[in-house]
């Protein structure tokens, strides 16, 4: 059993070394979606870098444990390394933790904690986090968390990064909350150009009746 474990470790190390020498990098691999065979050669290097404190490696090690690639599948270890990556300021890790607190998957649902982690992720430049914080502040999760000033701030950041749904929510705000015709026209047009389905439907015949219903449906009363 010991010989077998040593053999597996040496094989992983050999593959990782070969990949590095061949110019490959685990930073170029999507650990969430890639086939395990693409991730396996990098496992030992990710473990080493994670233990040295590398936030990106810690996030990837969380995924490795979550998927059980080259290691025994362990939700506990996955959560541990995700938290380490978040503590080290990785925006993607903060976003993942925020989502989990928001949805209540690995952690019990906790909206204040979700907002805290998502805002940290947004401050680190994560566009998805900007968009989600903006949606929460728009009222998507109820009036208690609604804050239109904050919503505009985060939605604009995401909109500037090309996020169509955020531009659409801004158009809702300027149409029905703040009543600024110029800014409404700006963001509904921008949302259309950014391929937001809601804006496309509005522009292609849905009209104001559709817009009003859609904007209301995105706010939980």
Beta strands, then each sheet from edge to edge (+ up, - down):
end
